[in-house]
Amino acid sequence: MTGHPSILPRIRLGILFLTGAATSLASGADPVTIRFATGSGGDGLKNLRATADAFEAAHPDIRVKIEPVVGNEYENKLLAQFAAGVAPDCASFNGNRIVAFASRNALRPLNGFTDIDSPEVDIKGRYPNIVEAFSSEGKLFALPRDIACSAYIYYNKRAFREAGIPFPDGSWTWDTRVRPELKEKDFVWTMQRLTKTKPGEKRPHQFGFGPAWPQLWMQTLLISSGVRMWDRDEDPSKFFLNDPKVVEVFEFAADVPNRHRWMPSNNDVTLGAGSTMQDEFRKGNIAMLQSGSWEIRDMRLKHKGEWDIAPFPRFARGKTGYLPGEGTGIGIFASSKHPDEAWKWIKWLCGRPGLEDMAQKGESQPSIRELAKTPGLWLPARGEKVQPEHIAITDEIALRVRNQKLPDWFTGIDREITGSFYAVLAGERSAKDMLSELQRKMPGKLALARRRVDAPPYPFWPAVAFGVFLVAALIAWVYLPERGIRRTRVEKAESQSAYRFLIPWFCGLTLTLGPMIYSLLLSFAESDIIQTPKWRGVGNYADLMNPAVDDTLFVSLRQTLIFASLSIPLGMATALGLALLLNQKIRGVPLFRALFYLPSLASGVALSLVWMRLFDRDRGIINALLYGNDGSSGFLGIGPALSRLSGTPGEPLNWLGNSQTVIPAFIIMGLWGAGGGTIIFLAGLQGISPTYYEAATLDGAGIWRKFRNVTLPLLTPTLFFSSITGVIGALQVFSEAFVITGGGPDRATLFTMVWLYGKAFGELQMGYASAIAWILFTIILLLTVVQLSLAKRWVFYEGELK
């Protein structure tokens, strides 16, 4: 039996199944259903369902309903469910975000269960750092399921053999310069030697190293070197962003992909091309890949060559050797109606039955250290040959994992600093300039975050009274002027009939007006929709208008207005041009009208994904036409000229990754949907009487004079309508930037709606987001009023006397 430890879990499951079956026969009560939320998908979700089936067999009085929460902002979606009172009984959590739930009293401390210290739970047998990650103020809020270091180096053995470099044994180190005297003991030297470039080409065909995602590289260097960007994680009060040590690490991180080309930048491997760093590693285009233990299962299934793992090197001048990592823990929501049943499920899922099954399938490293070191589970059975050969090092690496536990009020600041990594790694901003700018801005944002924490309670009843007053004032404004008018009985009857027909509209107005008033009141508060709001008065508006505190409003408005000022005229001109063409009386015009209109019906998200591929730097059709196969013989030499203008001579344009080209790319995308405006203009053209053109022909007018003196004046109502709707739509642009760039690069597409969404649902700053919404609403309202006032000067309505 000792030679086949994988048989043990099956025997246990069989015994538990028989026990559960016997219990179910003796009990006739309806089972309790608990809801379990998870961010897992694919095979991970299938494995969870299999584990739930085994649990239900052993506990016939409990049913587990697994609810996948897909997409980004997993934790914030759970918080929103908790705020709405529809949270699941339990869910999986990331150790780096547990404070967000604990600080809001959203989770039940597990210390309250009497068997928390029992051998079944085995708290002391788990990796201590992952237990600490799920604890806050001495209380455990989630039972760790796995520990996942993000700093494994997956290496291609073939690439090492061809370069004549011995396989890494874990004793290597890294520094911000190449140390050739150490050879393979220097990680940077190894990265350099593994990078291969063909003669006459600039882009390597084999990169020495690549992180699973760009920011992971920067994050690992900072944690590994022990360099700190602020003083204390638990209560940050001072920044060191322009410290020479921080600048040195940032400059080294940026030089590796941009200056030396030892690592692919996000411009080289993009999601737009349908490729990832993992794909490029499996193809042999990257010699070393940094990722977590979750990659092991996929590598075993998909990688055809020889590979192994090694720990990320220690910093040559460092002492700690910490590494970044994550881990999954299962916690119980405070609102759960079945905490005892949820606790049984957690003990199963995070206990030996669930962890043995997870480890055998190679999903992730179990949090119980004994299981992580047991052959036949996470480790291969004795005598079994399986990749990676040196998986046993995961035990030592797991002990080096350091989870960053920041206070929840600091999350927004950390996101902004982390977001700056992209611009530096993409080579768009120098490390020194970016860090100096952040050092100048962050103290103001830190003070702002602290003011929000210390704000007094929100005056609830005065706010309700003010809301009622607003509603009453609106009703009085509409109704009181009517009271002074004397009407006949027939007129009164007609008025009453009109009001009856307007009842559905009034109901819709109520559903709209109520949230608007609520958001107005919320704009004077600090609120995360979970905890009791705090009073800020006009503080949100004052902070938004003060660039020393937060310059993002002016940046987002600037970028939004730039986009609107370019996209609206071009969009209207394109739509009008197409309408003029489609207004001709020739054969097949109805088909062309339908074809031009169809793209406007497509989903904005779907079109964004299509355009990501079209604008891809290396494999996109647009660059293929502009640059040709050799990169310089494209259509009329436009591509190389555009590269020189954008500051990247000799390189294909990275349309969506360059702050100078991303807005033009978005404008081109918008023209694809010009069919909607074309139909409106076509209706306007067909409403112009042919007699005007006949009279102009008799007067000897040509095509241009007819267009200028007949078509345009009579089309001004349509132009006016299109300009009104165009301004409103352009100032609320969202989907393209949200799906493709997320507001980057370097805040070039951080349009106001994208920023508003991030504040509301990314950082849960609902009060601040409401203030942004009302500022945007005011701007749109003022622009609309200006357009309406100017319309009298240039809009001509047929039959109107001027």
N, C-alpha and C positions, 0 to 999 in steps of 0.2 A: 504493500500500500504506500509506503514511503516513496517508492519510485514513481508513483503516479498521483501526485497531489491534486491533479485536475479532476479526479474522480470524487474527491471529498465534497465539493459543492453540490454535485449531482445527488449524492446519497442524502445530504442534508435536505435538499429541496424535496426529494421523494418522501422522506419521513414527515416533513412539514405538510406536504400535500395530503398524505393519508390522515394526519392529525386534524387538518382543517376540514377534510371531507367528513370525518366522524363528528366534528363539532357542528357542522352545518345540518346534519341529520337530526341532531338533538335540539337545535334551535330553529324556531319558525319565524323569528323577528326579521323585519325588513332590514337589509344592510344599509349602513351609513355611507353616503357618497362624499368624498373629499375632493376638492379641486386643487390640482397641482400645476402651476405655471412654470414653463421652461423656455429657454431661448434655443434649445437644441432643435435640429432638423435633420433630415436625411436618415442615415444609419443610426445616428445617436438617438433620434426619436424612436426608431424601431426597437432599439435595445432597451430604451426606457419602458416601452409598452410591454416588452417581454418580461422585464423585471416586475412591472406592476401585475402582470398575470400571475407570476409566481407568488407575489405578496398576497393577492386576493385568494389564491388557493390555500394559503396558510392562514388567512384571516377572512373567512367567508362572511363575516359581519361587516366588512369594509369594502367599498369600491373606490378605486382611484380613477378620477377623470383627468386625463392629461390635457392641458391647454397650451399649445405652442403660442408664444408671443413673438411674432416674426418682425424683422426689420430693425432699424436702428433705434437708439434711445430705449432699450429694453427696460432699464430700471425706472425711467421716468414714466413709461407706460404703466408699470406696476404701481407707482406712486399715484398716478391719476386714477387708477381703479380703486385704490384705497380711499382717495378723497371722495370718490363718487359712491362709496359704500358697496362696491361690487368686487372687492379684492378676492382672490382665491384663498383657500385655507393655508396653503403653503406654496413656496416657490424657491427656485434656485437663484442664488445671488453671487455676485463677484466680490471678492474680498476687498477690492479697492473702492467699492461703493457702499459698503455696509453702513458707514457712518450716516449717509443720507437717509437711511431708514431708521436707524437707532435714534438719531437726533430728533426725529419727528414722532417718536413713540409709535411707529407703524408696526413694529415687530414685538412679539412676546419673548422676553428673556427665557432661554432654555434652562437657566439655573433653577427655575421654579419646579421643574419635574424632579421627583424624588429619586429617580434612578439615573440622574445625570452622571454620577460618579461610578456607576456600575461597570463591571467588565464587559457587558453587552455594548455599552456606548464607547468605552475605552478612550476617554479623553486624554489620559496620560500617555497612551500608546501612539498618539498621532503626532505628526511633525509639529513642534511647538510654535514655529513661526506662522503656520497656517491657522492654528487655533487662535493665536494672538490677532491675526488679521480679521477674524470674525467676532472679535470681542471689542467692547467699548465700555469704558468706565467700570471695568471689572466684571461685566456681564457678557455672557456668550449669547449671541443673537442668531447664529446659524451653525449647524453641525457640519464641519468640513467633509466634503466628499472626495475631492482630489486636490493635488497640489501641482501646479503647472508652471515651471520655470520657462520664461520666454527667451532664454539665452543658450539653447543648445546649438552647437555648430554641426549641421549635417554636411558631410563632405563626400565628394565623389572620388573614390579610390583611383579610378582610371586617370583623372586629371592630376592627381598627386604623382602617380607612377610616371606619366609622360613628362612631368616637370622635374623628375628626379628628387622629389621632396619626401622624406619619411612621413608616415602617417602621424598626426598629432597625438601626443600622449598625455595632454592636459597640463604640461609644465610650461607652456608658452606664456608670454606676457605681451602687452601692447603699450605703446607710447605714441606720442604725437609726431614722431619722426621714424624713418626707417633706420634700423640698426643691423646692417648687413653682417656684422661680426657675429651675431647670434644665429643667423640663418633661420632654420625652421623653428627655433625657439622664440622668434620674433613674429608675431601675428601679422604685422604690417608688411614685413619682408615676404612672408608667405603669400599674402594677398597680392602683392606686386608681382611675384614670380608666376602665380597662377593665371594672371591676366594675359590674354593672347590677342594680338591684333595682326590682321593680314597686311602685307605690304600694300601701300597706297591707300589704305582705309584709315579713317579716324576712329570709328566705333569698333571696340573690341568684339571679336566673335565669341570670346569666352571671358567673362568677368571673373575676377578672383573671389568676389564675395558679394552677397546680396541679403538684406534683411527681408523678412516676410512683409513688412510694411515700412515706409521710409522713416516715420517717427521713432520706430523701435530702435534704430541704429543710434540716434541721438540720445534717447532715453537710457539705453544700456551704457553708453560712454559716460554719461553724467553719474549714474548710480555706481558703476564700476570704479570710477576714479575718485568717488567721494566728494566731488566738487558740488557745492551747494549754491542754489540760486536764491535762497532765502534762509533765515536763521533756524526756525523750528517748524517742523511739520505740524505738530499739534496746535500751535498758536503762532502763525507767522506774523512778524511785526517789522521786519527789515529785509530789504532786497540787496543782493550782491550781483546783479545781472551784468554789470560792466567790470566785474572783478577780472584781472588778467588771466586767472586760471579758467574762469568760465569762458572767456573769449577764446582762449587757446583750444579748449575742447570743441567749441562751436566751429572755429576755423578749420580744425582738423577734420571734423565730421563733414564739412562742406567740401573740403579739398579732395577727399577720397572719390566722390562721384563726379565732380566738376573739373577739377584741375588734373588729377591723375587718371581718372576713368577706370579705377580698379573695381568700382561698384556701379551698377546701373542706377541712374537717377530715375525719378518718376517719368522723365521724358523718354527714357529708353524702354521701360517696361510699363505699359499702361493698360488699364482695364478696358480702355476704348478698343484695344486690339484683341480683347478677349483673352489676354494672357496675364499670368501672375508670376511672381518670383518663384513660387513652387513649381509652376509649369516649366519655367526656363531652367531651373535646376535639374528637373527630370529629363529635359532635352539635352542636357550637357552644356548649356550656354552659361551656367554659373557653377563655379567649382565648389563654393562653400555657401550654405544657406543658414541664416539664423532664424530659428523659430522655436516653438514650444513642443512639449511632449505630445500634444494632440496631433502632430504631424506623423508620428511613428506608424500609426495604422494605415494612413493613406500611402506613405512611402512603401510599406510592405506590399500594398496592393498594386501600386502604379509604377514604381521605379523598377526598371528592368535591369539596371546595372548594379555594380557593387557600391555600397555606401556604408557609412558608419557615423557615429556621433562623438563629439568631444565637447568639453565645457568651454564657454566663452573665456578668453584669456583674462588673467588678472592684470590690473594696471601696474606697470613697472614701478611707479612712485607712490602707489597706494598701500593701504594697510587693511582695509575692511574686506574687499573682494565681494561685496554684495552684488546681486544680480536682480533684474526685474522679473516679476512673475505675477501670476494670477492664481486663481483657484476657485472652485465652485463649492458653495455651502448651501444647505437647505434650512430655511427658517420658516417660522409660523407667523402669519399676520395677526396683529392684535385683535382684529375684527373677526377672526375665525370662530365659527360656532361649534367646531369639532376639534378642539386643540389636542385632546387625548388621542383621537384616531389619527390625526396628522402626525403626532409624535411617534406613533407606532410605525407609520410609513417612513418617516425620516430615519428611525433606528434601523429599519430594514435596508433602505436605499443607501444610507451612509455607514451601515454596519457591515459585518463580514459577508452576509449573503449577497448584498448588492455590490460591494467593492470587489469581491472575488470574481464575480461575473464580469464587471467592468474591466478589471485588470487582465483577465484571460483574453478578452476581445481586443486588447491593446488600445482602448479608448483614451485612457489617461492614467497617470500615476496615482495610486490610492493614497489617501491621507493617513491611513494607519501604516506606520513605518514597517512593522513586521510583515505585512502583506506585500509591501513594495520590495521587500528583500527575500521573499519566499520563492524558490524556483518553481516554475510551472504556473505561476500567476502573472505578475508583471514581468518577472524575469523568465527566461526560457527554462524548461525542465533540464535537469542534468543530462548532459550528452546531446541535447537538442541543438542543432545549428540553425540560427535564425538571425536575420538582421534587425537591429544593429548589434554588432558583436559586443560592443562595450556598453550595453544598456545599464549595466550595474552602476555606472558613474552617476546615474540619475539620483541615487540616494544622497551622494555627497553634494550634488548641485542643488537639490531641493533645500538643503540646510542653509544655502547661501541666498535664498530668495528673500527679498525685502519688499514687503507691501507698503505702499505709501498711503498713510492714513491722514488725510487732510480734513480740517473742519469743513462742514458743508457750505458755510458762507464764503469759503475761499475757492470753491469749485469753478466759478466763472473766471476768476483771475488765472487759475491754473490752465483752464482751457485756452485762454487767449495767449498765454506764454507758449503752451504746447503747439498751438496753431501757428506760431511764428517759425517753428522748426521747418515747415514746408518751404517757405520763401528762401530760407538760408540753404537748405539742402538742394533746392532747385537752382541755386546760383543767382536768384533774382535780387537778393539783398546781401550785402556783406555782413558778416557776423558782427563786426564791431558797430556798424551803423544800427543794425536791428537791436542789439543789446543796449546800446546807448539810448535809443528811443524808448525801449521798454523800461529801462531804469528811470527815465524821466516821467513816464506815464503811470507806472504801477503804484507808487506811493499814494497818488490821488485816488486810484481805484481801491486801494486797500483801506484808506480812510472812509471811502463811500461804503464799502462792505461792512465796516464796523459800525457806521452810523445806522445802517439798516438793522443790525443785530440789536442795537441799544434803543431803537425807536419805541415810543410809548404805545399802549394799546389803542386800537382804532375806536373812535367814538361811534358806536354802532347806531344808537337811537337818533342822534342828530343827523347821521347820514341817511337813515330811513326817512326822517322828516324832510330832508332836502330832496330826496328822490320823489316823495309824494308831492312836494311843492312844484317840482319840475313838470310832473305829469299834469297837475292841476293848472299850471300856467299855460301849458300847451293846449289843453282843452278850452281854457278861457280865451286864448288867442284865436282859436278857430270858431268857437260858439258864440261868444258875447257880441261880436259885431252883427250877428244875425238877429239878435233879440230886438234891436231897435227898428227893424223893418216890419211894416204892416203888410200882411198878405191876406188874400182872399181865401175862402174855404177851399176852393179848387187848388190854389197854389200850395196851401198847407198839406192837402192830401198828396199832391205830387212830391212835395218835400219829404213827407213820411215814407212814401214808396221808394224814393231815392235812397234814403237812409237804410231801408230794409235790404235793398240790393247791395249796399255797401258794407253790410255786416261781415261777409267773408274778408273784405279788405281790412276792416277794423281789427279782426282777429289776427290777420297776418301782421298788421302794424304793431299790435301788442306784443307778438312774439319777437319782433325786431326791436321795438322801442325799449322793452324791458332789459335785454342784454346790453343795449347801448348805454342806458342809464347806469346799469351795474358796472360796466367797464369804466364809465366816467368816474364813479365813486371809487372804484378800485385803483384808478390812476393816482389817487392821493394816498395810497397805502403801500406797504411792503407786504406782499402776500405770495404764498406758494400754493394756494388753494387747499392746503391740508391743515396747517396750523392757523391759529387765530390771527387775523391781519393786524398789522401795526400801523400807526398813524405817521405819515410823512409830510402831510400838507402839500405844499408845492415843491417839496424836496426832489421828487422824481423829475419834474420839469426843469428845476434849477440845475440839477446834475446833467441832464441831457443837453442843456444849452451852454454848459461850461466846458470848453475843450480841455481845460486843465484837469478836469475830473474824468470826462469821458468824451473823446473826440469822434466816437463812432457814428453819432447822428449826422454830423457834417460830412463824414466820409461816405456814409451810405446814401445820403441825399445827393451828394455830388455825383457819385457813380450812377445813381438812378436817373438823375437829370441828364447826364451825358448820354446814357442809353436812350432815354425818351426823346431827346432833341435830335438824335440821329435816326432812330428807328421809325418815328412817326412820319416825318416827311418822306423817307424812302419807302415805307410801307404804303402810304397813301398814293405816291407816284406810281409804284408798281401795280397796285390794285386798279388805279385809273387807266394805266396803259393797257393792262389786260382787258379791262372792260371795254375800251375802245376797239380792241381787236375782236372781242367776242360779240360786239354789237353789229358786226357786218352780216349782211344777208347772203351767206354762202352755204354750200352744202356741208353738213356735218358739224355745224356750230353747236347744236345742243349737246353732242357728245363731248366736244372740247370744253364746254361750260361745266359739264359734270366732272370731267377729269381735273380741271383746275380747282374745282370746289372740294373734291374729295379729301385732299391733305388737311384741310381745316377741320375735318371731322375726326381726325385721328387723335388718340390720347397724347397729351403733352409729354407724359413720362415715356411712352413708347417712342415718340419722335426724338426725344432727347437721347435715348439709347442708340437709335439709328445714327444720329448726327455725331455721337461720340466715336463711332467707327469711321464715319466719313472724314472727320477731322483728325483722325489718329496720325501721329507724327510720322511713323515709319511705314504703316500699312494702309493708310487712308487713301481713298480715291482722289480726294482733292489735292493732296501733296503729290500723288503720282502724276496728276495732270500738270501741276505747276513745275515739278522738278524733273520729271522723266525718270528713266531707269538708272541713269548715271548720276542723278542729283543735280545736274546743271543744264540739261538740254530740254527743259520743259517748255510749255507753251509761251512763246515770245520772250523767254527769259524772265518771266514775271516772278517765279519762285525765288531765284537768287537775289533779285532786287528787293523783294519783300524781306528776305532774311537780313540783308544789310540795313534796311530801315528799322527793323525790330531789334538790332544790336546783336544778332547771332549770325554773322557772316559765315558761309560755308556749311551751315547746319540747316536742315529742313525746319520750317516753322512748326513750333509746338503750339498750335492754335489755342488749345484749351489750358495750357500750362504756362502761358506767358501773359503777364498783366497787360501788355500792349496790344495783344491780338485777340484776347478772349472776348471783349465787347464787340469788335467787328464780327467775330464768329457767331455770337448770339444774334446780331442783327441779320446776318445771312440766314440763320435758322428761322428767324421771324418771317422773312420773305417767303419761306416755304408755305406758310399759312395765309398768304395774301388772297387766297380764293374766297375767303369769307367777305373781305372788303370788296372784292371784285363783284360779287353778286349785288351788293348794295349800290355800287356805282352803276352797274348795269341797269338796275331798276331806275336809277335817276336819269340815265341816258334815254331809256325807253319812254320816260315820261315827258321828254321834250317834244313838242309838236313839230312834225316835218315842215310845217308852213314857214317856220323861221328860217330853215335852211334853204327852202325854195326862194324866199325873199332875198336872202343873202346871195344866192346864185345869180338872181336877176340883177343884183347890184354889182356883179363881177367879183365877188369875194372868192378867194382861194381857200384851200384846206386850212392853212394856218389862221387866216382871218376868221373863218367860220368857228374854229375851235376857240379862238381868243375872245371873239365878240358875241358868239351865240352860246356855244357849249358851256364854257366856264361860268358866265353869269347865271345861266339857268341851272347850273349844277351846284351853285354855292350852297343851297340848303343841304345837299348831300355831303358836300365838303365840310360844312359846319358840323353836321351830325358825326361824321367820321373823326373829325378833330377832337370833339368832346369825348367820344368813347375811346379814341386812341390815347388821349392824355390820361384818362382814368385807368385804362388797361396797362399802359406803359409804366405808370408810377406804382402799379401793384404787381410788377413782373416777379415771378417766384419759381415756377416749376423747373425751368431750364437750369437756373443757378443752383437750386436745391439739389437736383438730381445729378448734375454733371460736376460742378465745382465746389459746392458747399460754401460759396462765398469767396473762395480763393480764385486765383493765386494772389497773395499779398493784398487781400480785401478788394480786389478789382471788381468782383461780382457780388460784393456784400451789399446787395440792394436792400432797401428798407424793409421789405416784407420778409426777406431771408433772415435779416438780423432780428426782426420782431419775433419770427417763429423760434429762432434759437434762444432768445431770452425767455419766451413763454414756456416752451416745451423742452428745451435743452437744459436751461438753468432754473426753470420753474420760478422765474421772477415775473409773476403775473401783473403786479402793480406797475413795474417798470415798463413791461410790454404794453400795458393798457395806455400808459402815457405816450409811448411811441405811436400807437395806433391813432390816438386823438390828434397828435401833431400831424401825422400823415393825412388824416381826414380833413384837418383844417387847411392844409396846403392844397389838397385836391379841390376843396370847396372854394377857396379863394381863386384858384386858377379857372375853375368853371364859371365863377361870377365874372371874372375879367373877360373870358371868352364870350359870355352872354352880352356883356356891355359893349364889346367891340363888334358884335355881330351886326348891329344896326348900320354900321358903316360899310359893310361889304357883302352881306348876305341879301340876295334878291329873291323874293317870293313872287311867283307869277300872279298877276292880278293886284299886287300891292301897290299903293300909290306912294311915291317917294317925294 
